[in-house]
Amino acid sequence: MTFNKSYPDDRSDNVEKLQEKIQNTLENISEAEASMAFSNEVEQQRILEKNQKREESIQSMRIEAKEEAAARKNGYK
């Protein structure tokens, strides 16, 4: 029988993790756009749709990063 050990909530590096995720997602968008030159119309449409979802994710991550930075500033109250 396995029990999950509970760990305290450590939010100390959440802003940095979110910034890294944003940067990685921006790089994925750039790489996907570059691959469009070698893709057919169907693949290009999929890339465009996926990049749109990536953009939406970036916006959400930016909001979350701002909230985390504010929480850090306020001592995570």
C-alpha positions, 0 to 999 in steps of 0.5 A: 500500500502506497501513501502520498506524502503531502508537501508544503506549498512551495510557490517560491519559483513559480514566476520563474517556471512560468516565464520559462514555459512562456519562453518555450512556448514562444520558441515552439510557435517560431519553430512551427511557423518555420516548418510551414514552408515545408508543409501542405495546406492541411498541415499549415492549417493545423499549425495555425490552429495549434499556434493560436492555442499556444498564444492563448496559453501564453496569455493565461501564463502571463496573467498567472505570472503577474498574480504569482509575482503580486502574491510573492510581493505580498508574502503569499497571504 
